[in-house]
Amino acid sequence: MWSRSEVKQKGKSNFKKNYWRAVLVAIIYNLFFVASTTATRSSSGDQDMSELFGSPDAVKIALAILAAASVVLIIIKIIDIFLLNPLEVGCNGFFLSNQDDNATLGELFCAYKNNYGKAVLGIFLRDLLIAIGFALFIIPGVILTYSYRMVPYILAEDPSVSGSDALKQSRMMMKGMKWKSFVYDLSFILWGLLSLITCGLVGVFYVLPYKHSSDAALYQAIKSER
């Protein structure tokens, strides 16, 4: 049975041996993730609708704003699905390949070249199911998040796996492993606090690549026991 200390030690040693590439890929991964979520939230707008409804054309203006916001959200989501989904698979593929060898930055584009459609569909289905879970209630969303945690690694490791099969395999892998994986994630809280205290410097140059590398080691550890 895998242990947190062994997984984290493996993750740490593997990212250190390929330090600057690991840092760069971790930055790319988190930059695109934060950028996409921030853009989605900001596109909702901060207009004071009470002011708009005080004008004669309030309804038309409000509808125009809502229509424009909807178009922006659709464009962002399209970019997210068709551009960022394969990139997520590629980033995780980098850290997975880096467990056994010094991975190259070319790993970032593996999903675009090898299994683009499957990566797009697999990550889309994962995000959709998790979103539905959170819409129903927080706890189902968290459970589904851990159930489908391994989807990007499965797609990166085996380009022949379909998106739907990646979800099934992830569910099987995480059966009985969700709580232990949750505790594993909690073990990085102090590192997150240290990153905040240092204005993100420790996070960028240590915590992020360390966590991503350890997550890839976690995938291998769980897979070896299935």
Rosetta blueprint (number, residue, H / E / L):
1 M L
2 W L
3 S L
4 R H
5 S H
6 E H
7 V H
8 K H
9 Q H
10 K H
11 G H
12 K H
13 S H
14 N H
15 F H
16 K H
17 K L
18 N L
19 Y H
20 W H
21 R H
22 A H
23 V H
24 L H
25 V H
26 A H
27 I H
28 I H
29 Y H
30 N H
31 L H
32 F H
33 F H
34 V H
35 A H
36 S H
37 T H
38 T H
39 A H
40 T H
41 R H
42 S H
43 S L
44 S L
45 G L
46 D L
47 Q L
48 D L
49 M H
50 S H
51 E H
52 L H
53 F L
54 G L
55 S L
56 P L
57 D L
58 A H
59 V H
60 K H
61 I H
62 A H
63 L H
64 A H
65 I H
66 L H
67 A H
68 A H
69 A H
70 S H
71 V H
72 V H
73 L H
74 I H
75 I H
76 I H
77 K H
78 I H
79 I H
80 D H
81 I H
82 F H
83 L H
84 L H
85 N H
86 P H
87 L H
88 E H
89 V H
90 G H
91 C H
92 N H
93 G H
94 F H
95 F H
96 L H
97 S H
98 N L
99 Q L
100 D L
101 D L
102 N L
103 A L
104 T L
105 L H
106 G H
107 E H
108 L H
109 F H
110 C H
111 A H
112 Y H
113 K H
114 N H
115 N L
116 Y H
117 G H
118 K H
119 A H
120 V H
121 L H
122 G H
123 I H
124 F H
125 L H
126 R H
127 D H
128 L H
129 L H
130 I H
131 A H
132 I H
133 G H
134 F H
135 A H
136 L H
137 F L
138 I H
139 I H
140 P H
141 G H
142 V H
143 I H
144 L H
145 T H
146 Y H
147 S H
148 Y L
149 R L
150 M L
151 V H
152 P H
153 Y H
154 I H
155 L H
156 A H
157 E H
158 D L
159 P L
160 S L
161 V L
162 S L
163 G H
164 S H
165 D H
166 A H
167 L H
168 K H
169 Q H
170 S H
171 R H
172 M H
173 M H
174 M H
175 K L
176 G L
177 M L
178 K H
179 W H
180 K H
181 S H
182 F H
183 V H
184 Y H
185 D H
186 L H
187 S L
188 F L
189 I H
190 L H
191 W H
192 G H
193 L H
194 L H
195 S H
196 L H
197 I H
198 T L
199 C L
200 G L
201 L H
202 V H
203 G H
204 V H
205 F H
206 Y H
207 V H
208 L H
209 P H
210 Y H
211 K H
212 H H
213 S H
214 S H
215 D H
216 A H
217 A H
218 L H
219 Y H
220 Q H
221 A H
222 I H
223 K H
224 S H
225 E L
226 R L
